[in-house]
Amino acid sequence: MSLIPVTILTGFLGSGKTTLLNRILQERHGHRIAVIENEFGEAGIDNDLLVQEEGEQIVEMNNGCICCTVRGDLIRILGELHAKKQSGLLNFDRVVIETTGLADPAPVAQTFFVDEGISSQYLLDAVVTMVDAKHAAQQLDAHHEAQEQVGFADRILITKTDVAEPEAVEALRQRLVRINPRARIGEARHGQATVDDLLDIRGFNLNAILEIEPDFLTNVEHEHDDDVTSFVFRETRPLDLNRIEDFLGAIVQVYGPQLMRYKGVLHIQGVERRVVFQGVHMLMGTDLGTPWKPGESRESRFVFIGRNLPKEILIEGLAQCTADALAAQPGA
Ligand SMILES: Nc1nc2c(ncn2[C@@H]2O[C@H](COP(=O)(O)OP(=O)(O)OP(=O)(O)O)[C@@H](O)[C@H]2O)c(=O)[nH]1
């Protein structure tokens, strides 16, 4: 049985999430999307399904914030949606969860890994984060939730570029890349984005390409002291698989709460395919990726995104995981 892909749509208060969703839902794209809408301040948890005209799209309303008090509700609602799909009562092939503007996306994302019932029915496709070009600079300065949402993103969509100065938009773009070089940045002015900007991003697919904005490494300006930061590790020497597994396993045990998102495509000694590691906090997965082509220059690339990252420890530790560093050790 195939798993139902889920997109988490997040972004700070007023960043344009609903505007985008409304546009996407009106588009004729052939996808049947069930929407789970999480909002503060509704009178009680409204479990009625608001099925739209064609009987395709559904909205669920919750009370409270999806990332804390109502996570149990999210699990229950996803279970109910699945049961209704199975019995033919509802017809949808994907789910979009719109979080409240203050939600931390991590617990929502983790639901799809830790809850056995949910992970046997659904597959997390990506976290998409909307960023308001007019207000994001101030929001990122003042609210750690805004930084978390950017840090977790697999795709970032900048809104309100029509009312922001182009220089401010460019400065924001550079800041977003510094916080999260992994997520591709697009634009959604007045919700103008295509369904491809939202669906099938495969951010949580282990075989997906590791995208790192090319200007990330050349960008040296650091005007903002964001708590959520990132860094990229690159190494052309092959890594030792056992060593790197042990090292990363230990790192997530100690620093898991700070590590928001990490993903690496690695060149491993004796392995003719890419080895892909990725995770959210303490949940880490590993898998074989595509084969290296004959003559292709092989390089390991790892990106870590998180709060107060132990950068030196990570760099030093990873450097000890090369096959030649291991061979040079006494007794090796
Ligand atoms: N000028 C301009 N306004 C926009 C744009 N996108 C959204 N808006 C407006 O911004 C306001 C907030 O948009 P919403 O889509 O409700 O934002 P939201 O993220 O769903 O908001 P919350 O649910 O409160 O977190 C609305 O008045 C939108 O019309 C844009 O690209 N440009």
Ligand as a Chemical Component Dictionary entry (heavy atoms), coordinates in Angstrom:
data_LIG
# 
_chem_comp.id                   LIG 
_chem_comp.type                 NON-POLYMER 
_chem_comp.pdbx_formal_charge   0 
_chem_comp.three_letter_code    LIG 
# 
loop_
_chem_comp_atom.comp_id 
_chem_comp_atom.atom_id 
_chem_comp_atom.alt_atom_id 
_chem_comp_atom.type_symbol 
_chem_comp_atom.charge 
_chem_comp_atom.model_Cartn_x 
_chem_comp_atom.model_Cartn_y 
_chem_comp_atom.model_Cartn_z 
_chem_comp_atom.pdbx_ordinal 
LIG N1  N1  N 0 1.186  42.837 -0.337 1  
LIG C1  C1  C 0 1.111  41.518 -0.142 2  
LIG N2  N2  N 0 0.251  41.027 0.767  3  
LIG C2  C2  C 0 0.204  39.682 0.937  4  
LIG C3  C3  C 0 1.016  38.796 0.193  5  
LIG N3  N3  N 0 0.751  37.526 0.593  6  
LIG C4  C4  C 0 -0.192 37.618 1.556  7  
LIG N4  N4  N 0 -0.543 38.917 1.767  8  
LIG C5  C5  C 0 -1.505 39.466 2.751  9  
LIG O1  O1  O 0 -0.967 39.260 4.051  10 
LIG C6  C6  C 0 -2.013 39.018 4.976  11 
LIG C7  C7  C 0 -1.738 37.717 5.719  12 
LIG O2  O2  O 0 -1.822 36.640 4.799  13 
LIG P1  P1  P 0 -2.322 35.191 5.227  14 
LIG O3  O3  O 0 -2.314 34.342 4.005  15 
LIG O4  O4  O 0 -3.597 35.255 5.996  16 
LIG O5  O5  O 0 -1.157 34.778 6.201  17 
LIG P2  P2  P 0 -1.045 33.509 7.142  18 
LIG O6  O6  O 0 0.368  33.099 7.121  19 
LIG O7  O7  O 0 -2.046 32.485 6.757  20 
LIG O8  O8  O 0 -1.410 34.155 8.539  21 
LIG P3  P3  P 0 -1.649 33.465 9.985  22 
LIG O9  O9  O 0 -2.647 32.372 9.748  23 
LIG O10 O10 O 0 -2.118 34.571 10.830 24 
LIG O11 O11 O 0 -0.334 32.960 10.449 25 
LIG C8  C8  C 0 -3.296 39.011 4.162  26 
LIG O12 O12 O 0 -3.901 40.245 4.258  27 
LIG C9  C9  C 0 -2.814 38.736 2.740  28 
LIG O13 O13 O 0 -3.683 39.282 1.781  29 
LIG C10 C10 C 0 1.936  39.359 -0.779 30 
LIG O14 O14 O 0 2.713  38.661 -1.472 31 
LIG N5  N5  N 0 1.934  40.720 -0.891 32 
# 
loop_
_chem_comp_bond.comp_id 
_chem_comp_bond.atom_id_1 
_chem_comp_bond.atom_id_2 
_chem_comp_bond.value_order 
_chem_comp_bond.pdbx_ordinal 
LIG N1  C1  SING 1  
LIG C1  N2  DOUB 2  
LIG C1  N5  SING 3  
LIG N2  C2  SING 4  
LIG C2  C3  DOUB 5  
LIG C2  N4  SING 6  
LIG C3  N3  SING 7  
LIG C3  C10 SING 8  
LIG N3  C4  DOUB 9  
LIG C4  N4  SING 10 
LIG N4  C5  SING 11 
LIG C5  O1  SING 12 
LIG C5  C9  SING 13 
LIG O1  C6  SING 14 
LIG C6  C7  SING 15 
LIG C6  C8  SING 16 
LIG C7  O2  SING 17 
LIG O2  P1  SING 18 
LIG P1  O3  DOUB 19 
LIG P1  O4  SING 20 
LIG P1  O5  SING 21 
LIG O5  P2  SING 22 
LIG P2  O6  DOUB 23 
LIG P2  O7  SING 24 
LIG P2  O8  SING 25 
LIG O8  P3  SING 26 
LIG P3  O9  DOUB 27 
LIG P3  O10 SING 28 
LIG P3  O11 SING 29 
LIG C8  O12 SING 30 
LIG C8  C9  SING 31 
LIG C9  O13 SING 32 
LIG C10 O14 DOUB 33 
LIG C10 N5  SING 34 
# 
